[in-house]
Amino acid sequence: MPQKSTGPIEKAILQPADGGSVIEFQFNPTELVFNQSVNLSYQEGARTQKGLPKVSFAYPEPATLTLSNVLFDTYKENESVMKYINTLKKSVAFTTALQRPPIYTFVWGKQMYLRCMVASLSYRLTLFSSAGEPLQARVDMTLKEVDEALAVI
């Protein structure tokens, strides 16, 4: 049975590795689901005794972490949620200096889970003020593992 927290709840963050902005999530994850696979290479025409294609194990694919339905909410502050969304949008933009998107480390509490880049991002604006300001957004993003050696230009 999970134990209850005795202190303040730690928020998950994307900690920039190369000068980008910290992205703090307004949620405490209930689960983290990671995916990883191995790339296989099939030899055309070559078969095993059972008739299956012969397989070569090429290389491991980078791990991915998909975060779904992450809530960003500024209703109580009555200010636009776009300050969070604009920071997230920068995570999938190429910077002039780097000529690639920023690299992050996904951190929750004291645990560093994944050195990554934001591979995909989508968001939905879901609540608005009477003046039309977006006050709430739901975000989906996929983080893809990046090797430290590959992140250097």
Phi and psi in radians as a Rosetta constraint file:
Dihedral C 1 N 2 CA 2 C 2 CIRCULARHARMONIC -1.110 0.35
Dihedral N 2 CA 2 C 2 N 3 CIRCULARHARMONIC 2.522 0.35
Dihedral C 2 N 3 CA 3 C 3 CIRCULARHARMONIC -1.568 0.35
Dihedral N 3 CA 3 C 3 N 4 CIRCULARHARMONIC 2.596 0.35
Dihedral C 3 N 4 CA 4 C 4 CIRCULARHARMONIC -1.372 0.35
Dihedral N 4 CA 4 C 4 N 5 CIRCULARHARMONIC 2.556 0.35
Dihedral C 4 N 5 CA 5 C 5 CIRCULARHARMONIC -1.255 0.35
Dihedral N 5 CA 5 C 5 N 6 CIRCULARHARMONIC 2.457 0.35
Dihedral C 5 N 6 CA 6 C 6 CIRCULARHARMONIC -1.756 0.35
Dihedral N 6 CA 6 C 6 N 7 CIRCULARHARMONIC -0.214 0.35
Dihedral C 6 N 7 CA 7 C 7 CIRCULARHARMONIC -2.102 0.35
Dihedral N 7 CA 7 C 7 N 8 CIRCULARHARMONIC -2.921 0.35
Dihedral C 7 N 8 CA 8 C 8 CIRCULARHARMONIC -1.165 0.35
Dihedral N 8 CA 8 C 8 N 9 CIRCULARHARMONIC 2.573 0.35
Dihedral C 8 N 9 CA 9 C 9 CIRCULARHARMONIC -1.336 0.35
Dihedral N 9 CA 9 C 9 N 10 CIRCULARHARMONIC 2.261 0.35
Dihedral C 9 N 10 CA 10 C 10 CIRCULARHARMONIC -1.352 0.35
Dihedral N 10 CA 10 C 10 N 11 CIRCULARHARMONIC 2.371 0.35
Dihedral C 10 N 11 CA 11 C 11 CIRCULARHARMONIC -1.575 0.35
Dihedral N 11 CA 11 C 11 N 12 CIRCULARHARMONIC 2.582 0.35
Dihedral C 11 N 12 CA 12 C 12 CIRCULARHARMONIC -1.346 0.35
Dihedral N 12 CA 12 C 12 N 13 CIRCULARHARMONIC 2.576 0.35
Dihedral C 12 N 13 CA 13 C 13 CIRCULARHARMONIC -2.424 0.35
Dihedral N 13 CA 13 C 13 N 14 CIRCULARHARMONIC 2.745 0.35
Dihedral C 13 N 14 CA 14 C 14 CIRCULARHARMONIC -1.809 0.35
Dihedral N 14 CA 14 C 14 N 15 CIRCULARHARMONIC 1.897 0.35
Dihedral C 14 N 15 CA 15 C 15 CIRCULARHARMONIC -1.562 0.35
Dihedral N 15 CA 15 C 15 N 16 CIRCULARHARMONIC 2.092 0.35
Dihedral C 15 N 16 CA 16 C 16 CIRCULARHARMONIC -1.171 0.35
Dihedral N 16 CA 16 C 16 N 17 CIRCULARHARMONIC 2.450 0.35
Dihedral C 16 N 17 CA 17 C 17 CIRCULARHARMONIC -1.704 0.35
Dihedral N 17 CA 17 C 17 N 18 CIRCULARHARMONIC -0.245 0.35
Dihedral C 17 N 18 CA 18 C 18 CIRCULARHARMONIC -2.482 0.35
Dihedral N 18 CA 18 C 18 N 19 CIRCULARHARMONIC 0.745 0.35
Dihedral C 18 N 19 CA 19 C 19 CIRCULARHARMONIC 1.598 0.35
Dihedral N 19 CA 19 C 19 N 20 CIRCULARHARMONIC 0.031 0.35
Dihedral C 19 N 20 CA 20 C 20 CIRCULARHARMONIC -1.288 0.35
Dihedral N 20 CA 20 C 20 N 21 CIRCULARHARMONIC -3.027 0.35
Dihedral C 20 N 21 CA 21 C 21 CIRCULARHARMONIC -1.578 0.35
Dihedral N 21 CA 21 C 21 N 22 CIRCULARHARMONIC 2.510 0.35
Dihedral C 21 N 22 CA 22 C 22 CIRCULARHARMONIC -1.142 0.35
Dihedral N 22 CA 22 C 22 N 23 CIRCULARHARMONIC 2.373 0.35
Dihedral C 22 N 23 CA 23 C 23 CIRCULARHARMONIC -1.967 0.35
Dihedral N 23 CA 23 C 23 N 24 CIRCULARHARMONIC 1.989 0.35
Dihedral C 23 N 24 CA 24 C 24 CIRCULARHARMONIC -1.808 0.35
Dihedral N 24 CA 24 C 24 N 25 CIRCULARHARMONIC 2.256 0.35
Dihedral C 24 N 25 CA 25 C 25 CIRCULARHARMONIC -1.542 0.35
Dihedral N 25 CA 25 C 25 N 26 CIRCULARHARMONIC 2.464 0.35
Dihedral C 25 N 26 CA 26 C 26 CIRCULARHARMONIC -1.591 0.35
Dihedral N 26 CA 26 C 26 N 27 CIRCULARHARMONIC 0.878 0.35
Dihedral C 26 N 27 CA 27 C 27 CIRCULARHARMONIC -2.711 0.35
Dihedral N 27 CA 27 C 27 N 28 CIRCULARHARMONIC 2.843 0.35
Dihedral C 27 N 28 CA 28 C 28 CIRCULARHARMONIC -2.084 0.35
Dihedral N 28 CA 28 C 28 N 29 CIRCULARHARMONIC 1.891 0.35
Dihedral C 28 N 29 CA 29 C 29 CIRCULARHARMONIC -1.026 0.35
Dihedral N 29 CA 29 C 29 N 30 CIRCULARHARMONIC 2.446 0.35
Dihedral C 29 N 30 CA 30 C 30 CIRCULARHARMONIC -1.577 0.35
Dihedral N 30 CA 30 C 30 N 31 CIRCULARHARMONIC -0.383 0.35
Dihedral C 30 N 31 CA 31 C 31 CIRCULARHARMONIC -2.795 0.35
Dihedral N 31 CA 31 C 31 N 32 CIRCULARHARMONIC 2.664 0.35
Dihedral C 31 N 32 CA 32 C 32 CIRCULARHARMONIC -2.107 0.35
Dihedral N 32 CA 32 C 32 N 33 CIRCULARHARMONIC 2.155 0.35
Dihedral C 32 N 33 CA 33 C 33 CIRCULARHARMONIC -1.997 0.35
Dihedral N 33 CA 33 C 33 N 34 CIRCULARHARMONIC 2.062 0.35
Dihedral C 33 N 34 CA 34 C 34 CIRCULARHARMONIC -1.839 0.35
Dihedral N 34 CA 34 C 34 N 35 CIRCULARHARMONIC 2.577 0.35
Dihedral C 34 N 35 CA 35 C 35 CIRCULARHARMONIC -2.210 0.35
Dihedral N 35 CA 35 C 35 N 36 CIRCULARHARMONIC 2.437 0.35
Dihedral C 35 N 36 CA 36 C 36 CIRCULARHARMONIC -2.630 0.35
Dihedral N 36 CA 36 C 36 N 37 CIRCULARHARMONIC 2.533 0.35
Dihedral C 36 N 37 CA 37 C 37 CIRCULARHARMONIC -2.493 0.35
Dihedral N 37 CA 37 C 37 N 38 CIRCULARHARMONIC 2.966 0.35
Dihedral C 37 N 38 CA 38 C 38 CIRCULARHARMONIC -1.951 0.35
Dihedral N 38 CA 38 C 38 N 39 CIRCULARHARMONIC 2.327 0.35
Dihedral C 38 N 39 CA 39 C 39 CIRCULARHARMONIC -1.401 0.35
Dihedral N 39 CA 39 C 39 N 40 CIRCULARHARMONIC 2.229 0.35
Dihedral C 39 N 40 CA 40 C 40 CIRCULARHARMONIC -1.901 0.35
Dihedral N 40 CA 40 C 40 N 41 CIRCULARHARMONIC 2.579 0.35
Dihedral C 40 N 41 CA 41 C 41 CIRCULARHARMONIC -2.094 0.35
Dihedral N 41 CA 41 C 41 N 42 CIRCULARHARMONIC 2.156 0.35
Dihedral C 41 N 42 CA 42 C 42 CIRCULARHARMONIC -1.714 0.35
Dihedral N 42 CA 42 C 42 N 43 CIRCULARHARMONIC 2.331 0.35
Dihedral C 42 N 43 CA 43 C 43 CIRCULARHARMONIC -1.492 0.35
Dihedral N 43 CA 43 C 43 N 44 CIRCULARHARMONIC 2.015 0.35
Dihedral C 43 N 44 CA 44 C 44 CIRCULARHARMONIC -1.069 0.35
Dihedral N 44 CA 44 C 44 N 45 CIRCULARHARMONIC 2.229 0.35
Dihedral C 44 N 45 CA 45 C 45 CIRCULARHARMONIC 1.468 0.35
Dihedral N 45 CA 45 C 45 N 46 CIRCULARHARMONIC -0.408 0.35
Dihedral C 45 N 46 CA 46 C 46 CIRCULARHARMONIC -1.398 0.35
Dihedral N 46 CA 46 C 46 N 47 CIRCULARHARMONIC 2.262 0.35
Dihedral C 46 N 47 CA 47 C 47 CIRCULARHARMONIC -2.273 0.35
Dihedral N 47 CA 47 C 47 N 48 CIRCULARHARMONIC 2.677 0.35
Dihedral C 47 N 48 CA 48 C 48 CIRCULARHARMONIC -1.429 0.35
Dihedral N 48 CA 48 C 48 N 49 CIRCULARHARMONIC 3.115 0.35
Dihedral C 48 N 49 CA 49 C 49 CIRCULARHARMONIC -1.103 0.35
Dihedral N 49 CA 49 C 49 N 50 CIRCULARHARMONIC -0.473 0.35
Dihedral C 49 N 50 CA 50 C 50 CIRCULARHARMONIC -1.432 0.35
Dihedral N 50 CA 50 C 50 N 51 CIRCULARHARMONIC -0.123 0.35
Dihedral C 50 N 51 CA 51 C 51 CIRCULARHARMONIC 1.627 0.35
Dihedral N 51 CA 51 C 51 N 52 CIRCULARHARMONIC 0.043 0.35
Dihedral C 51 N 52 CA 52 C 52 CIRCULARHARMONIC -1.382 0.35
Dihedral N 52 CA 52 C 52 N 53 CIRCULARHARMONIC 2.638 0.35
Dihedral C 52 N 53 CA 53 C 53 CIRCULARHARMONIC -1.129 0.35
Dihedral N 53 CA 53 C 53 N 54 CIRCULARHARMONIC 2.481 0.35
Dihedral C 53 N 54 CA 54 C 54 CIRCULARHARMONIC -1.250 0.35
Dihedral N 54 CA 54 C 54 N 55 CIRCULARHARMONIC 2.442 0.35
Dihedral C 54 N 55 CA 55 C 55 CIRCULARHARMONIC -2.062 0.35
Dihedral N 55 CA 55 C 55 N 56 CIRCULARHARMONIC 2.394 0.35
Dihedral C 55 N 56 CA 56 C 56 CIRCULARHARMONIC -1.959 0.35
Dihedral N 56 CA 56 C 56 N 57 CIRCULARHARMONIC 2.390 0.35
Dihedral C 56 N 57 CA 57 C 57 CIRCULARHARMONIC -1.544 0.35
Dihedral N 57 CA 57 C 57 N 58 CIRCULARHARMONIC 1.855 0.35
Dihedral C 57 N 58 CA 58 C 58 CIRCULARHARMONIC -1.339 0.35
Dihedral N 58 CA 58 C 58 N 59 CIRCULARHARMONIC -1.102 0.35
Dihedral C 58 N 59 CA 59 C 59 CIRCULARHARMONIC -2.964 0.35
Dihedral N 59 CA 59 C 59 N 60 CIRCULARHARMONIC 2.742 0.35
Dihedral C 59 N 60 CA 60 C 60 CIRCULARHARMONIC -1.339 0.35
Dihedral N 60 CA 60 C 60 N 61 CIRCULARHARMONIC 2.476 0.35
Dihedral C 60 N 61 CA 61 C 61 CIRCULARHARMONIC -1.398 0.35
Dihedral N 61 CA 61 C 61 N 62 CIRCULARHARMONIC 2.687 0.35
Dihedral C 61 N 62 CA 62 C 62 CIRCULARHARMONIC -1.087 0.35
Dihedral N 62 CA 62 C 62 N 63 CIRCULARHARMONIC 2.564 0.35
Dihedral C 62 N 63 CA 63 C 63 CIRCULARHARMONIC -1.201 0.35
Dihedral N 63 CA 63 C 63 N 64 CIRCULARHARMONIC 2.600 0.35
Dihedral C 63 N 64 CA 64 C 64 CIRCULARHARMONIC -2.199 0.35
Dihedral N 64 CA 64 C 64 N 65 CIRCULARHARMONIC 2.644 0.35
Dihedral C 64 N 65 CA 65 C 65 CIRCULARHARMONIC -2.298 0.35
Dihedral N 65 CA 65 C 65 N 66 CIRCULARHARMONIC 2.112 0.35
Dihedral C 65 N 66 CA 66 C 66 CIRCULARHARMONIC -1.845 0.35
Dihedral N 66 CA 66 C 66 N 67 CIRCULARHARMONIC 2.198 0.35
Dihedral C 66 N 67 CA 67 C 67 CIRCULARHARMONIC -1.875 0.35
Dihedral N 67 CA 67 C 67 N 68 CIRCULARHARMONIC 2.135 0.35
Dihedral C 67 N 68 CA 68 C 68 CIRCULARHARMONIC -2.054 0.35
Dihedral N 68 CA 68 C 68 N 69 CIRCULARHARMONIC 2.486 0.35
Dihedral C 68 N 69 CA 69 C 69 CIRCULARHARMONIC 1.020 0.35
Dihedral N 69 CA 69 C 69 N 70 CIRCULARHARMONIC 0.714 0.35
Dihedral C 69 N 70 CA 70 C 70 CIRCULARHARMONIC -1.319 0.35
Dihedral N 70 CA 70 C 70 N 71 CIRCULARHARMONIC 2.215 0.35
Dihedral C 70 N 71 CA 71 C 71 CIRCULARHARMONIC -1.591 0.35
Dihedral N 71 CA 71 C 71 N 72 CIRCULARHARMONIC 2.262 0.35
Dihedral C 71 N 72 CA 72 C 72 CIRCULARHARMONIC -2.064 0.35
Dihedral N 72 CA 72 C 72 N 73 CIRCULARHARMONIC 2.142 0.35
Dihedral C 72 N 73 CA 73 C 73 CIRCULARHARMONIC -2.389 0.35
Dihedral N 73 CA 73 C 73 N 74 CIRCULARHARMONIC 2.109 0.35
Dihedral C 73 N 74 CA 74 C 74 CIRCULARHARMONIC -2.084 0.35
Dihedral N 74 CA 74 C 74 N 75 CIRCULARHARMONIC 0.382 0.35
Dihedral C 74 N 75 CA 75 C 75 CIRCULARHARMONIC -1.001 0.35
Dihedral N 75 CA 75 C 75 N 76 CIRCULARHARMONIC -0.824 0.35
Dihedral C 75 N 76 CA 76 C 76 CIRCULARHARMONIC -1.101 0.35
Dihedral N 76 CA 76 C 76 N 77 CIRCULARHARMONIC -0.610 0.35
Dihedral C 76 N 77 CA 77 C 77 CIRCULARHARMONIC -1.409 0.35
Dihedral N 77 CA 77 C 77 N 78 CIRCULARHARMONIC -0.249 0.35
Dihedral C 77 N 78 CA 78 C 78 CIRCULARHARMONIC 0.920 0.35
Dihedral N 78 CA 78 C 78 N 79 CIRCULARHARMONIC 0.774 0.35
Dihedral C 78 N 79 CA 79 C 79 CIRCULARHARMONIC -2.280 0.35
Dihedral N 79 CA 79 C 79 N 80 CIRCULARHARMONIC 2.815 0.35
Dihedral C 79 N 80 CA 80 C 80 CIRCULARHARMONIC -1.110 0.35
Dihedral N 80 CA 80 C 80 N 81 CIRCULARHARMONIC 2.390 0.35
Dihedral C 80 N 81 CA 81 C 81 CIRCULARHARMONIC -1.343 0.35
Dihedral N 81 CA 81 C 81 N 82 CIRCULARHARMONIC -0.113 0.35
Dihedral C 81 N 82 CA 82 C 82 CIRCULARHARMONIC -1.135 0.35
Dihedral N 82 CA 82 C 82 N 83 CIRCULARHARMONIC -0.370 0.35
Dihedral C 82 N 83 CA 83 C 83 CIRCULARHARMONIC -1.073 0.35
Dihedral N 83 CA 83 C 83 N 84 CIRCULARHARMONIC -0.641 0.35
Dihedral C 83 N 84 CA 84 C 84 CIRCULARHARMONIC -1.296 0.35
Dihedral N 84 CA 84 C 84 N 85 CIRCULARHARMONIC -0.748 0.35
Dihedral C 84 N 85 CA 85 C 85 CIRCULARHARMONIC -1.137 0.35
Dihedral N 85 CA 85 C 85 N 86 CIRCULARHARMONIC -0.720 0.35
Dihedral C 85 N 86 CA 86 C 86 CIRCULARHARMONIC -1.111 0.35
Dihedral N 86 CA 86 C 86 N 87 CIRCULARHARMONIC -0.642 0.35
Dihedral C 86 N 87 CA 87 C 87 CIRCULARHARMONIC -1.131 0.35
Dihedral N 87 CA 87 C 87 N 88 CIRCULARHARMONIC -0.742 0.35
Dihedral C 87 N 88 CA 88 C 88 CIRCULARHARMONIC -1.105 0.35
Dihedral N 88 CA 88 C 88 N 89 CIRCULARHARMONIC -0.695 0.35
Dihedral C 88 N 89 CA 89 C 89 CIRCULARHARMONIC -1.079 0.35
Dihedral N 89 CA 89 C 89 N 90 CIRCULARHARMONIC -0.577 0.35
Dihedral C 89 N 90 CA 90 C 90 CIRCULARHARMONIC -1.144 0.35
Dihedral N 90 CA 90 C 90 N 91 CIRCULARHARMONIC -0.406 0.35
Dihedral C 90 N 91 CA 91 C 91 CIRCULARHARMONIC -1.231 0.35
Dihedral N 91 CA 91 C 91 N 92 CIRCULARHARMONIC -0.303 0.35
Dihedral C 91 N 92 CA 92 C 92 CIRCULARHARMONIC -1.975 0.35
Dihedral N 92 CA 92 C 92 N 93 CIRCULARHARMONIC 0.212 0.35
Dihedral C 92 N 93 CA 93 C 93 CIRCULARHARMONIC -1.771 0.35
Dihedral N 93 CA 93 C 93 N 94 CIRCULARHARMONIC 2.565 0.35
Dihedral C 93 N 94 CA 94 C 94 CIRCULARHARMONIC -1.363 0.35
Dihedral N 94 CA 94 C 94 N 95 CIRCULARHARMONIC 2.294 0.35
Dihedral C 94 N 95 CA 95 C 95 CIRCULARHARMONIC -1.595 0.35
Dihedral N 95 CA 95 C 95 N 96 CIRCULARHARMONIC 2.561 0.35
Dihedral C 95 N 96 CA 96 C 96 CIRCULARHARMONIC -1.075 0.35
Dihedral N 96 CA 96 C 96 N 97 CIRCULARHARMONIC -0.771 0.35
Dihedral C 96 N 97 CA 97 C 97 CIRCULARHARMONIC -1.171 0.35
Dihedral N 97 CA 97 C 97 N 98 CIRCULARHARMONIC -0.700 0.35
Dihedral C 97 N 98 CA 98 C 98 CIRCULARHARMONIC -1.605 0.35
Dihedral N 98 CA 98 C 98 N 99 CIRCULARHARMONIC -0.421 0.35
Dihedral C 98 N 99 CA 99 C 99 CIRCULARHARMONIC 0.986 0.35
Dihedral N 99 CA 99 C 99 N 100 CIRCULARHARMONIC 0.598 0.35
Dihedral C 99 N 100 CA 100 C 100 CIRCULARHARMONIC -2.891 0.35
Dihedral N 100 CA 100 C 100 N 101 CIRCULARHARMONIC 2.898 0.35
Dihedral C 100 N 101 CA 101 C 101 CIRCULARHARMONIC -1.194 0.35
Dihedral N 101 CA 101 C 101 N 102 CIRCULARHARMONIC 2.780 0.35
Dihedral C 101 N 102 CA 102 C 102 CIRCULARHARMONIC -1.148 0.35
Dihedral N 102 CA 102 C 102 N 103 CIRCULARHARMONIC 2.720 0.35
Dihedral C 102 N 103 CA 103 C 103 CIRCULARHARMONIC -1.848 0.35
Dihedral N 103 CA 103 C 103 N 104 CIRCULARHARMONIC 2.473 0.35
Dihedral C 103 N 104 CA 104 C 104 CIRCULARHARMONIC -2.294 0.35
Dihedral N 104 CA 104 C 104 N 105 CIRCULARHARMONIC 2.957 0.35
Dihedral C 104 N 105 CA 105 C 105 CIRCULARHARMONIC -2.116 0.35
Dihedral N 105 CA 105 C 105 N 106 CIRCULARHARMONIC 2.202 0.35
Dihedral C 105 N 106 CA 106 C 106 CIRCULARHARMONIC -1.428 0.35
Dihedral N 106 CA 106 C 106 N 107 CIRCULARHARMONIC 2.088 0.35
Dihedral C 106 N 107 CA 107 C 107 CIRCULARHARMONIC -2.217 0.35
Dihedral N 107 CA 107 C 107 N 108 CIRCULARHARMONIC 2.424 0.35
Dihedral C 107 N 108 CA 108 C 108 CIRCULARHARMONIC -2.401 0.35
Dihedral N 108 CA 108 C 108 N 109 CIRCULARHARMONIC 2.020 0.35
Dihedral C 108 N 109 CA 109 C 109 CIRCULARHARMONIC 1.144 0.35
Dihedral N 109 CA 109 C 109 N 110 CIRCULARHARMONIC -2.252 0.35
Dihedral C 109 N 110 CA 110 C 110 CIRCULARHARMONIC -1.606 0.35
Dihedral N 110 CA 110 C 110 N 111 CIRCULARHARMONIC -0.062 0.35
Dihedral C 110 N 111 CA 111 C 111 CIRCULARHARMONIC -1.649 0.35
Dihedral N 111 CA 111 C 111 N 112 CIRCULARHARMONIC 2.151 0.35
Dihedral C 111 N 112 CA 112 C 112 CIRCULARHARMONIC -1.678 0.35
Dihedral N 112 CA 112 C 112 N 113 CIRCULARHARMONIC 2.050 0.35
Dihedral C 112 N 113 CA 113 C 113 CIRCULARHARMONIC -1.636 0.35
Dihedral N 113 CA 113 C 113 N 114 CIRCULARHARMONIC -0.744 0.35
Dihedral C 113 N 114 CA 114 C 114 CIRCULARHARMONIC -2.738 0.35
Dihedral N 114 CA 114 C 114 N 115 CIRCULARHARMONIC 2.203 0.35
Dihedral C 114 N 115 CA 115 C 115 CIRCULARHARMONIC -1.449 0.35
Dihedral N 115 CA 115 C 115 N 116 CIRCULARHARMONIC 2.185 0.35
Dihedral C 115 N 116 CA 116 C 116 CIRCULARHARMONIC -2.694 0.35
Dihedral N 116 CA 116 C 116 N 117 CIRCULARHARMONIC 3.040 0.35
Dihedral C 116 N 117 CA 117 C 117 CIRCULARHARMONIC -2.192 0.35
Dihedral N 117 CA 117 C 117 N 118 CIRCULARHARMONIC 2.750 0.35
Dihedral C 117 N 118 CA 118 C 118 CIRCULARHARMONIC -1.455 0.35
Dihedral N 118 CA 118 C 118 N 119 CIRCULARHARMONIC 1.897 0.35
Dihedral C 118 N 119 CA 119 C 119 CIRCULARHARMONIC -1.433 0.35
Dihedral N 119 CA 119 C 119 N 120 CIRCULARHARMONIC -0.548 0.35
Dihedral C 119 N 120 CA 120 C 120 CIRCULARHARMONIC -2.659 0.35
Dihedral N 120 CA 120 C 120 N 121 CIRCULARHARMONIC 2.643 0.35
Dihedral C 120 N 121 CA 121 C 121 CIRCULARHARMONIC -2.557 0.35
Dihedral N 121 CA 121 C 121 N 122 CIRCULARHARMONIC 2.312 0.35
Dihedral C 121 N 122 CA 122 C 122 CIRCULARHARMONIC -2.458 0.35
Dihedral N 122 CA 122 C 122 N 123 CIRCULARHARMONIC 2.604 0.35
Dihedral C 122 N 123 CA 123 C 123 CIRCULARHARMONIC -2.524 0.35
Dihedral N 123 CA 123 C 123 N 124 CIRCULARHARMONIC 2.661 0.35
Dihedral C 123 N 124 CA 124 C 124 CIRCULARHARMONIC -2.195 0.35
Dihedral N 124 CA 124 C 124 N 125 CIRCULARHARMONIC 2.236 0.35
Dihedral C 124 N 125 CA 125 C 125 CIRCULARHARMONIC -1.475 0.35
Dihedral N 125 CA 125 C 125 N 126 CIRCULARHARMONIC 2.158 0.35
Dihedral C 125 N 126 CA 126 C 126 CIRCULARHARMONIC -2.114 0.35
Dihedral N 126 CA 126 C 126 N 127 CIRCULARHARMONIC -0.170 0.35
Dihedral C 126 N 127 CA 127 C 127 CIRCULARHARMONIC -2.573 0.35
Dihedral N 127 CA 127 C 127 N 128 CIRCULARHARMONIC 2.406 0.35
Dihedral C 127 N 128 CA 128 C 128 CIRCULARHARMONIC -2.285 0.35
Dihedral N 128 CA 128 C 128 N 129 CIRCULARHARMONIC 2.645 0.35
Dihedral C 128 N 129 CA 129 C 129 CIRCULARHARMONIC -1.319 0.35
Dihedral N 129 CA 129 C 129 N 130 CIRCULARHARMONIC 2.988 0.35
Dihedral C 129 N 130 CA 130 C 130 CIRCULARHARMONIC -1.127 0.35
Dihedral N 130 CA 130 C 130 N 131 CIRCULARHARMONIC -0.359 0.35
Dihedral C 130 N 131 CA 131 C 131 CIRCULARHARMONIC -1.568 0.35
Dihedral N 131 CA 131 C 131 N 132 CIRCULARHARMONIC 0.020 0.35
Dihedral C 131 N 132 CA 132 C 132 CIRCULARHARMONIC 1.597 0.35
Dihedral N 132 CA 132 C 132 N 133 CIRCULARHARMONIC 0.085 0.35
Dihedral C 132 N 133 CA 133 C 133 CIRCULARHARMONIC -1.286 0.35
Dihedral N 133 CA 133 C 133 N 134 CIRCULARHARMONIC 2.283 0.35
Dihedral C 133 N 134 CA 134 C 134 CIRCULARHARMONIC -1.241 0.35
Dihedral N 134 CA 134 C 134 N 135 CIRCULARHARMONIC 2.242 0.35
Dihedral C 134 N 135 CA 135 C 135 CIRCULARHARMONIC -1.971 0.35
Dihedral N 135 CA 135 C 135 N 136 CIRCULARHARMONIC -0.200 0.35
Dihedral C 135 N 136 CA 136 C 136 CIRCULARHARMONIC -2.578 0.35
Dihedral N 136 CA 136 C 136 N 137 CIRCULARHARMONIC 2.499 0.35
Dihedral C 136 N 137 CA 137 C 137 CIRCULARHARMONIC -2.465 0.35
Dihedral N 137 CA 137 C 137 N 138 CIRCULARHARMONIC 2.605 0.35
Dihedral C 137 N 138 CA 138 C 138 CIRCULARHARMONIC -1.979 0.35
Dihedral N 138 CA 138 C 138 N 139 CIRCULARHARMONIC 2.260 0.35
Dihedral C 138 N 139 CA 139 C 139 CIRCULARHARMONIC -2.124 0.35
Dihedral N 139 CA 139 C 139 N 140 CIRCULARHARMONIC 2.413 0.35
Dihedral C 139 N 140 CA 140 C 140 CIRCULARHARMONIC -2.079 0.35
Dihedral N 140 CA 140 C 140 N 141 CIRCULARHARMONIC 2.361 0.35
Dihedral C 140 N 141 CA 141 C 141 CIRCULARHARMONIC -2.599 0.35
Dihedral N 141 CA 141 C 141 N 142 CIRCULARHARMONIC 2.651 0.35
Dihedral C 141 N 142 CA 142 C 142 CIRCULARHARMONIC -2.044 0.35
Dihedral N 142 CA 142 C 142 N 143 CIRCULARHARMONIC 2.224 0.35
Dihedral C 142 N 143 CA 143 C 143 CIRCULARHARMONIC -1.775 0.35
Dihedral N 143 CA 143 C 143 N 144 CIRCULARHARMONIC 2.345 0.35
Dihedral C 143 N 144 CA 144 C 144 CIRCULARHARMONIC -2.090 0.35
Dihedral N 144 CA 144 C 144 N 145 CIRCULARHARMONIC 2.305 0.35
Dihedral C 144 N 145 CA 145 C 145 CIRCULARHARMONIC -1.039 0.35
Dihedral N 145 CA 145 C 145 N 146 CIRCULARHARMONIC 2.428 0.35
Dihedral C 145 N 146 CA 146 C 146 CIRCULARHARMONIC -2.239 0.35
Dihedral N 146 CA 146 C 146 N 147 CIRCULARHARMONIC 2.237 0.35
Dihedral C 146 N 147 CA 147 C 147 CIRCULARHARMONIC -1.231 0.35
Dihedral N 147 CA 147 C 147 N 148 CIRCULARHARMONIC 2.431 0.35
Dihedral C 147 N 148 CA 148 C 148 CIRCULARHARMONIC -1.003 0.35
Dihedral N 148 CA 148 C 148 N 149 CIRCULARHARMONIC -0.672 0.35
Dihedral C 148 N 149 CA 149 C 149 CIRCULARHARMONIC -1.158 0.35
Dihedral N 149 CA 149 C 149 N 150 CIRCULARHARMONIC -0.549 0.35
Dihedral C 149 N 150 CA 150 C 150 CIRCULARHARMONIC -1.404 0.35
Dihedral N 150 CA 150 C 150 N 151 CIRCULARHARMONIC -0.263 0.35
Dihedral C 150 N 151 CA 151 C 151 CIRCULARHARMONIC -1.468 0.35
Dihedral N 151 CA 151 C 151 N 152 CIRCULARHARMONIC -0.131 0.35
Dihedral C 151 N 152 CA 152 C 152 CIRCULARHARMONIC -1.553 0.35
Dihedral N 152 CA 152 C 152 N 153 CIRCULARHARMONIC 2.420 0.35
